[in-house]
């Protein structure tokens, strides 16, 4: 990596056989609700098994479904992520709340993601729990602890971190 490009870098790309995305270089929110406690989001599967939940790679489409059901308030995780933008190759990309499978893919490559963020002068991903767009039930959604890799089913009115990701 040529550090002369640091000012041009907007994030870290992650590409696997299951998914591809860009993790925002700096944007993070450290205290935000998933939103919609008591609302079963139409079109999202209620996934109650964490092994199955880690197979959800549909963060962008999940985000759109959650926005349709709950609105785009920046006071909830999806609205906050959706309010962020980056420009890649002249194309403006809108943020989304990643699915649990996308978070798991990033976590499986944690040392490379952290190293790449550091190389481009990005903000480290906090070791705390981060919301995913994967729904457990009308009251609960999935989160991943970046420090431990632990998968948690948290009440939607609880606050966790979130970080916008972008379609690659």
Beta strands, then each sheet from edge to edge (+ up, - down):
strand 1: 11-15
strand 2: 20-24
strand 3: 29-33
strand 4: 85-88
strand 5: 91-94
strand 6: 129-135
strand 7: 140-145
strand 8: 151-155
strand 9: 159-162
strand 10: 165-167
sheet 1: 1+ 2- 10+
sheet 2: 3+ 9-
sheet 3: 4+ 5-
sheet 4: 6+ 7- 8+
end
